[in-house]
Amino acid sequence: MQGGEDSEAEPLVLPALMGPTGAPFGMTPPAPEGAPQSVPGGGSPGSVAPFQMVPGRPVAAVPAKIEPPGPRTPDRFIVPVPRLRLEGESVSRGWVTWFTQQEVERPATLLIGYLNAIYVMPERSRLRVTINGQLVAEIPIASPQGPTQVTAAIPAGVLRSGGNLIRIDMLAVHRTDCSIESTYDLWVELDNALTGVAFGGGPVPPPVMVDDLPAVGVDARGSTHIRFIHSGPIEPHHSAHFLAAAQALTQRGSYSHPVVSIVGPNVGPAEPGTLNVVVGMAEDLRAVMASPPALMGGQPLVRFFNDNRAGGTVLVLGGETARSVDAAIERLAASSSQSEPSKLSISSRFAPDAPYFTGAGSVRFSELGVMTQEFSGRRLQLRFPIGLPADFYGSANGQARILLDAAYAPSVRPGSQLSVYVNGSLASSYMLTDRHGGLMERKVIKVPLTHFRAGLNRVWIEVMLDVDSDRICGPGATLERDKRFVVFDSSEFVMDSFARIGTSPNLAAFFGGGFPYFNAAQPIAVVMRQDTPTVAAAATIMARLSFAQEHIAPVDTSPPPASLASRPVLFIGEINQIAPEVLRQVGVVDASKIRWRTDRDADKGARGPAPVFWDGGATLPPEPMPMLEQGVRVRSGSGNDAIFDRWRDQVAAGSNISAELLHFQKWLTGTFGVSFGMPNGGDVEPFNPPHNTSVLVAQGFAPNSDAVWTLIAGHTAESFDAAIDEFTLPEFWAKSYGQALAFDAATGRLDIRMPSSVRFIVTQPLGPSNLRLIAANWLSLNIVTYALVLVLCCIAFAIVASLLLRRTGRRA
C-alpha cells in the first residue's frame, strides 16, 4: 500500500463540515417556492452558497442542474473504487485525482451520477462535492427511483496540474424514523460510469510525459490498466521485464489497483484508465511498432511515442541489451515521488495517506483527516487508517490509546455508547454515563492490538446517541438539528511500543509489505509457466505488492531448480502445473482432490457482482457487529474443530463428570485462551479450498530450510488471470491474512486458514527492549507455557528461599 481499502468500506474519514469562519455545517429549511435565497458574499438568487473545507477565498460555485435525457459519458472517470456507497447521516470520502496541464487549461464540467435510498428526505439532505477545498456542486439527494446524472461547471482555477483532492460529503435525514437503527437505511451510491469530468472540446489526449503517469487515471471500475504490447512467445527475460516494469509503473503512477494485460499489436486506442507500454530490445520494438525508435548505443530509453500499430500513445522502455532494458526500468522507478517514511501512500484511493507506525508514536486527528465536527444526529462514525510494518508482532500483548477531546449535550441519555472497531471487530467500548452532558478532555480509551495486523488497518470510532425526543419521534422530529456531540481535531491516536520480528507463515505481512520477498538480498524467484495469462497475472501480483514499496524488487523468472530450497520462492499459475511437493510444503491438498467449479462458472464468477467494499462507506448492520469481517470465514489448523466439538458435547452429555470437565475446559478456553487440542495430537490437515475458489494462496517453507514458499494459484490460467484482477482490489487484499486462503471472486468471500505454528525471522536488532516485547507477546500467545514457567519460577524461588533460611539457622 501502502493495500485501502473498503465498497471498500474502509477507513472512512469525516472531515469538519465547517466553513472558513468555523461555523458548523447545517442545512436550513428550504425557502418557499419562488423566494430568493441569500448567498454569502453576494450572488444571484437561487445560487448555491460556497462551501469550503479549508479557509481561503471562496470561488463562486455554479449550481448543479439535472442533465436533460441522455446522460453524458465522462472523459475522465474519477471514482477510485468499483462501488462507492456512502451510508449514514453524515459521511465524507476524499481521494486524490491527477490532471495534466492540458486538462487544467480546458473548460471542465463535473458529472455526478448517483442513486439513493427511498428513506432519504430530499428537502433536508444534501450531497456536496469540493475540489481542492472549493465547492463545486451541492445537490439535493433526490434520486430513489434510479440513477440520475447532475452536472456542474468547475470554476476556472480550481483544477490544478498534478494531484487534486476531491471530496464528497453527504448529509442525510430520514423521512420519518428517529431511531438509531434507521440511520442504516440512509445511503447514497455513485454510478461510476456517469461520474467524472468532461472537458470542453472532447477528451484530452493521453499523457505524453513521464511525470504525468498518475494522470492515466482509472476506468469505470476504479482500476488502472497497464497494457503491455508484445508479439510472439514470451521468453523468461520478457516475463522478468514485464514483472519489473509493472512494479516501476505502479510506483511512478501511484496506481492503487493496477491490472496488467499482455496483448498483441494493432489493439486500437487505449480506453480511459489504460496505459500502453512496450518493453524490450530492438527486435521487440520492431515486432509491435510501425516506426520503432532508434536506440542510441547502450543508453536506456524511457519515452512516450505515437505509434498506431502499438495502440496510439505508447510508453517505450527499451535498450539495445537486456541490461539496458533493466536500466530503463530502474530509471523509471528512480523518478518516482517517494512518500514520507511515516506515511502509507493510499491517497489515490483514500485521502489523506495513512500514518505508518514502526514503534511508539502518536498522530492528531487533524492529520488523519478527522476535523472538528459538531454532530446533531444519532450515529456518528469517524474513520481513519493505520499502517503497521510487515514485522509487526504485538497483537497479543500491546495496546494503542485514543486520547479523545469531545463533549456531549445534556439531552444525551446515560447508556449512549462510544465504540472503537478495528478491521471489523469490536476492540473497545465506553459508556456515556453523565446525566447532564459531559466534557471529555484527553479521555483515555484503550484499544488492544489484538485485531491489528501488518499492513493497512481500518479503525473507526462509532458514537450512538440515545435522546428522549428520538424515542417519542413526534411530527418533524427528524428535522431537529440541536447539537448533541462534538469531537475536536486535537484528539490523538497513540501507539505504544510493540515487538518487531518477522513471522511466517503470515499472509498479512506478505500482502501488507511483500515480506519476506521485498526484504531479501537476492532477486525473487518466480516459478511459473511462460504463457500470456500466467505472466499477466504474475505481473499484476508483483505490481500490487510493490505499491507501498520504495523500490522495485528484482525478479528471477528462470531460477535454477537446485537453488529453490534455500531462497524465498513465489509459485504462480494453474494449480495442475504446480508440483505436488510444493503443495505439500505449503499445506494444500493434492490438486486432484480440489473440487473446482467448471471453467465457465469460474470465468463468470471472476466478473461477478461487486460486494460492498470497506472503504466505500459501508457501515455496521443494525444488529451487533460480528467478531469477523463480513465475507471472511476463518478455519483452524486442523479444519475439524466444529465436528469434533459437536461430538465431544454429545459424548460428554451422558456423564456428569465429563460434563463438568468439559465445562471447565470451555471456561479455560474462553477466559484465558487455553486450548487442549484434539485427540492424537491434533495433526494439521492439508488445506482443502471450497469448490467455488477462484484464487488459492498458501504459505509454507522449503523442505530443508526456513526459506518461505508462497503459492498463488487458480483452476486454469485464464480463469486465474481474470480472478486475480478482483483479488488484488485493496478491499480484498487488505483483508487477507493467515497461512492459507481461498478467494471467491463471485461473492468476494475469503476462506482463511490460520497457521498452527510459526517461525521467527529476525528483521530488527534483538536488543533488550525488543526481546522483552517479543517474549511478552509470545508468552501471551502460549498461556500454558507461561503458566508452567510461572510455576517453575515459584518452585525455584521456594527452593532458594528454603536453602537461604537453612543457612541462617532457621527452619523453612
DOMI-428215 format. One record per residue (C-alpha): x, y, z. Coordinates in steps of 0.001 Angstrom, whole numbers, plus 500000, padded with zeros to 6 digits. Each point is the difference from the previous one (the first is absolute). Layout:
DOMI-428215
XYZ ...
end
This chain:
DOMI-428215
500000500000500000 500508501204501229 496156496681499243 495843502956500893 498318498953499988 495697499342500468 496193499876496953 503110500349501332 498392501055503122 503095500884501477 501414502656501863 497285502527499545 501151503430501124 497554502603501168 501489503449499453 498622503047501660 496891501178498243 500876503575500806 500650503168498070 503054502205500317 498489501884502904 499541496809502000 496223500003499726 498604496484500315 498491498376496959 496224500050500075 497146499764497559 497454502798500264 496354499356499095 499290500554496309 498717503418499115 496462500320498630 499692499394496297 500967503074498042 501659501744502926 503597501124499393 502757498373502001 502664502073501657 503561499248498967 502897500998502242 502204502459498306 497424500847497413 498705497978497099 496976499523497888 496818498665501532 499738496267500008 503719499345499863 501666497658502455 501969501520502832 503701499207499739 501150497260502330 503640499764500946 501935497197501679 502986502252500703 500243503721500653 500618502149496992 498371502195497469 496793498319498796 499514499203496357 496448500575498826 498380496628499416 497732499467497048 496801498293501141 499688496416498888 497190499258497576 498298496839498858 501244498992496566 497386499542497260 499195496448498867 503025498188498727 502772500092502623 503481501034498956 502952497651500158 502944501471501931 503280500589498206 501748499103503257 498559497593502550 500862501068503534 498487497461502429 502961497897501228 498001496970501173 497644497569498232 497122501070502208 499895503171502095 497124499937502457 499637502582502768 497850498852502917 498778501794503080 498982503511500933 503268501869499570 502636498354497828 503000501219498036 502448498441497580 503026501554498354 502677498928497554 502637501530497724 499584500071496215 502735501224497645 499443502262497008 502426501108497297 500724503604499069 497987499546496788 496966498884501977 500292502854502469 500026502544497158 496721498681498540 496531501003501251 498867497108502201 496637498720501192 499450497710502967 497564497147499367 498409498180502932 497841496928499591 498386498679503166 497198497949501521 498673500293503554 497785498170502467 496321500809499919 500132500849503729 502151503098499403 498113503291500373 500985502075496933 498930503329501537 502637499780502725 502615497641498543 502918501242497954 502943498669498035 502948502384499747 503065499673497798 503129502049500577 503215500037497996 503131501300501717 497833501471502758 497672501945497682 496316499205499642 499121498821496517 496548498477500439 497306499720502647 496933497979499089 496942498677501810 500046496235500404 496925499145497977 500541497000497744 498402496915501611 498475498578496805 503190499604497981 503353501586499222 499867503721499260 502817502025498491 500549503612501025 502603502382498661 501859503003501330 502579502183498300 503372499928501746 501070503630500517 503205501057498321 502991499726502277 498595497197502157 501707497140498165 503776500002500049 502670498038498226 500940497014502141 498094498613502964 496515501348500773 498104499162503181 496407499038499184 497659499661502955 496369498969500170 497971500823503127 496563498592500678 497511501283502543 496888497795500086 496788500298502006 497459497191500386 496462500716498843 498142498640503021 502096497935502399 502088501368502898 501566496762501234 503676499152499822 499121496945497918 498426502219497338 503361501623499247 501044496756498293 497254500631497420 501675503202498797 502387499610497086 501146501532496745 501817497983497335 501917501573497139 499632498635496484 503624499761498866 499144499996496304 498159503324500359 502433501688502394 503097501850498866 501231503061498158 499104501087496468 502261502466498183 499056502668497513 500865498844496508 499890496309500882 502530497619501551 503502501296500595 502821497961498437 501606497526502412 503111500998501971 503232500247498041 502308500861502903 501374497516502512 499165502439502790 496346499776498931 499725496232500443 497681500418503032 497603501841497646 499316496776498083 497170499727502507 497532497162500470 497265498260498059 496353499734501026 500931497354502601 502755502033501643 502851497975498454 503020501097497973 500875497673497135 503642499521499033 499902498501496504 503284498509498814 500189499758496201 501899496849499083 500239497710496996 501146496390499909 500720497536502804 500940501228503461 503536499108501002 501255500113503617 501802503313499411 496745501479498637 498017498952503064 502719501342502308 499777503372498245 496190499990500188 500013499266503747 502608502672500699 498383502607497731 496586499427501597 501536500803503381 501739503136498737 496869501302498239 497851499378503077 502394501920502217 500486502833497519 496289500337499293 498741499349503567 497538497422498644 498114498518502938 498453497255497870 502168499211496982 498747497328497603 502562498631497540 499192498464496629 502210498832497122 498602500519496514 501234499926496429 500429502997497683 497118501771498222 497888500065503150 498493503404499294 500054503142502142 500084499716503748 496786500360501991 499853502394502984 502227498783502811 502245497980497649 503729500404499386 501660498399496965 503586498856500631 502663498359497841 502910498400501863 502986498346498420 502951500141497672 500128501153496378 498461496797498585 497102500223502482 499298503598498992 500096499167496286 497520497155500496 497246502254501371 500676503558498770 499563501410496514 502791502533500585 502222498708502800 502357502575501516 503719499739499483 501935498804503022 503121502046500667 502941497829500978 499482498471503420 497797502842501244 496642498982501530 496881501514498439 497049501250502098 497707502055497796 496493500322498566 499432499494496269 497007500104497705 499693496774498019 496722498773498524 501094496356499966 500819500156503712 496657501520500973 500691503707499488 501799501680502867 502410497442501453 502741500092502625 503187498293498852 502433498469502498 502795498758497790 503688499393499495 502419498196497723 500652497294502562 498057498373502814 502164501915502455 499045503279498300 496313499089500304 500541499350503713 501647503430500259 496980501632498307 497660498382502504 502210501057502904 500117503566498655 496211500093499899 499761498727503577 502715502377501214 497948502991498871 497071498931502188 498879502549502542 500606498228503287 497537500431502825 501060500978503478 501470497113502029 497348500652502634 497155499683497479 498359497161498117 499130501205496499 496268499443499507 498779503494499018 499230498950496415 497218497896501496 499413501535503415 501360503326501213 501982500859501993 502855497489500046 500038497618502949 502456500568502865 502613497250500116 501170498880503432 503277498114500405 499847500339503772 498602502318502632 498536503231498656 496913502152499756 497999501870497383 497342502688500380 496540499543498542 500574503055497803 502866498113498308 497679497032499492 497487502190498163 497561499974502934 499285503659500643 497996501663502767 496375499091499448 496760500812501780 497411497294499502 496235500147500413 499023496519498889 499717496606501605 503020498012498786 503380501549499282 502925498190498402 503586501225499899 502187497840497781 503726499989499385 502710497544498899 503100498904501911 503044498363498381 502267497483501743 503255498401498776 500255496484498605 501873498817503105 497316501218502415 499806497509502892 497838501396502760 496424498896499534 499925497999503256 501687502443502303 500140503598498773 497421502738500016 499156503313498413 498176502903501591 497623502661498793 500289503272501891 496569501406499270 499010503645500214 496226500035499678 496771501053501690 496364498940499997 496847501968500764 497767499628503099 497283498562497736 502086496867499417 498712497208502242 502316497916502196 500705496719498272 500946501589496706 503094498289498762 503329500762498356 501640496986498338 503298499473498217 500209497439497184 503164498664498389 499810498060496731 496337499242500582 500338498786503608 498951501760503176 503193500983501809 498813502357502742 496827501531501378 499199502936502272 496638500969501481 498852503617500252 498578500079503537 499746503664501011 496341501071500222 500769503659499370 502328499742497069 503725499532500165 503247501568498926 502780497523499229 503485501462500015 502752497565499027 497682497158500910 502059496808499750 498344497203498032 502213496904499937 500013497991496784 501718496574500206 502064499078496957 498235496636499787 498293500808496721 502862501939498410 502245498345497430 502842500860497659 499134502398497198 496935502224499844 497536499935502894 496574501596499985 499004501741503228 496759501762500667 498314501590502980 496243499664500146 497876502098502344 496362499007500528 497984502753501634 496745499200501794 497716503021500540 496493500128501500 498566501942497070 501075497221497634 497943497492501956 496887502165499694 500752500921496374 497172502468499592 499158501798496767 503034501800498632 502320498345502512 502407498918497280 500486503658499101 501381500945503415 503632501031499694 501054500728503590 503664499158500489 500439496825502004 503660499105499688 503238501669499029 503404498487499347 503083502205499766 502863499510497599 502423500374502915 499198496374500918 502864497553499468 500634496401499081 502947498694502012 501874496795499230 502051498390502760 503209498073499311 499545496572498434 502296497105499159 501729499964496605 500784496566498623 498805498272496856 497820496903500148 499130497500497343 497676498713498702 498361503412500150 497974501094496976 499177503343501628 503715500873499943 500266498714496423 497075502059498685 500709502994502235 503726500370499329 501174497292497605 501695498219502915 502413498243499836 500501500413496241 500559503747499847 502447499720502907 502169497371498328 503470500847498704 499658497822496899 497406500199497192 496593498469500612 499747496556498444 496719499775498072 499083496541498738 497241500024497355 499156498972496463 501052502507497360 496529500439498493 498123503268499551 497266499716502687 502369498655502665 502646502658499390 497321502722499970 498601498747503324 503508499843501491 500693503561498832 496755501189501627 501020498325503273 503493501505499964 498611503434499141 497571499786502914 502731498839502393 502219502912498983 497341502703500453 501173500889503509 503686499367499403 502672502575499250 501916497729497644 499288497339497442 500878496439500912 502161498295497357 498547496711498816 501473496784498654 497511498225497749 502308497104499148 501623499054503318 502177496869500148 497952497194501602 502847499211502400 499789503512501502 496301499913500899 500476498182503295 502080502819501452 498199503163498834 496532501547500172 497937498900497009 496680501057498459 498116497209498209 497368501555497728 497569498526497505 497654497141499233 499657497566502898 500553496945497789 503387501383499002 501212500224503612 502198497127501182 498431497782502702 503012500595502253 499306503743499946 496368499408501003 501138497847502913 502472502604501209 497383502785500036 497369497773501609 497546499562497113 498349496743498932 501009498356496753 498626501829496956 497938496990498956 498017500210503256 498920503623499566 496423500133498689 500215503103497806 496879501290498343 499886499860496216 502110502395497980 496882501681498661 498666500665503495 503424501135501180 500332502486497164 496497501267500678 500788500343503696 503139501996499331 497797502835498800 497165499396502408 498048502634501922 502152502345502015 499632499606503762 499679502911502399 503557501174500530 501446501187503271 501305503360498808 496890501007498125 498067501051503036 498333496761501029 499042500086503649 499115497482502636 496665498221499800 497320500788502578 500730496793501870 503193499745502112 503203499868497974 501347496461499594 503534499279501101 501062499197496454 499975502238496980 497119499564497608 500776497460497317 502834498405502007 499945496457501379 502884498850502190 500984496377500519 502431498525502496 503006497938499019 498218496647500185 496836501077498244 497872497573502067 499403502043503162 496254500452499470 499376496274499419 502202499003502924 498277502462502378 496560498708499024 500933496356500639 501795500866503225 496876501741501302 497833496995499132 502341497501501649 500504502117503118 496268500579500430 499542496490501400 502491500416502823 499808502563502789 503783499855500551 500709500392496303 497542502877499794 501695501793502897 503433499464498459 498699501252496669 498506503076501668 503329500689501742 501917499588496736 497648502367498185 500430502528502824 503805499805499706 499797500401496235 497590502911500120 501684501808502899 503686499420499412 500182498650496455 501279496627501228 499310497231497490 500675496339500686 499800499114496310 498513496955498309 500723496386500780 503086498386498527 501894503269499960 497619501864497712 502033499463496832 499705502800497493 498064498963496933 500793501431496568 497891502977499024 497188498956497666 498516503114498350 496251500147499255 498781499084496533 499221503639499155 503590501153500528 501316502425497384 503408500756501535 501895497754502421 502845501422502086 502095497979502471 503322500450501725 502509497546501413 503696499194500044 502541498319497781 500620496324500853 503362500425501731 500219503675500918 498089502965501390 499624501552496531 496379501086499499 498004498558497121 496749501659498915 497496498473497600 497500502132498052 497920497848497665 496689499560498202 498098497305498147 501139500911496482 502381502677498797 497194502001498361 497590499924502964 502905500709502363 501032503086498030 496419501315500052 499495499316503719 503312501525501062 498715503353498725 497276499821502659 502140498565502755 502563502810499738 497356502631500744 501170501713503230 496869499008501918 500735496292499535 503775500343500047 499944501727503399 497680497374501510 502313497099499173 501955498337502787 500732496612501546 501918497052498539 497716499268497046 496893501487498427 497493499340497260 498381502927498195 496666499833498187 499908502767497391 496224499675499511 499140500926503587 503190501528501360 500112497324502706 503303499082501652 500467496579501600 503029500343502285 502113497297501683 501967501137503047 503527498622500535 500475497218502535 503552501196500714 502325502750498820 503721500545499630 501806503205500857 502038502022497516 502297502582501546 499485503417498385 501041502395502783 502821500021502561 499090497740502913 500738502552502688 498724499660503569 496868502061499334 499038498100496863 500750496625501618 497808500898502960 497105500935497709 500476496855497902 500025497809503114 496939501724501447 498036499535496786 501113496362499566 499105499078503559 496612501676499596 499360497817496961 501197496866501831 498181500270503308 500645496386501036 503745500441499606 499747503283501864 498198498285502884 502596497199500111 502859502508500007 498294501925502798 499556496811502041 503639499017499441 501136503474501032 497925499738503171 501476496568500779 503521501278499366 499339503012502222 498684497731502755 503064497740499801 502425502930500077 498133501612502904 500047496698501882 503762499594499503 500675503561501150 497905499555503110 501830496776500878 503374501738499680 498864502641502456 499016497306502451 496296500412499571 497574497360498917 498138500653496781 
end
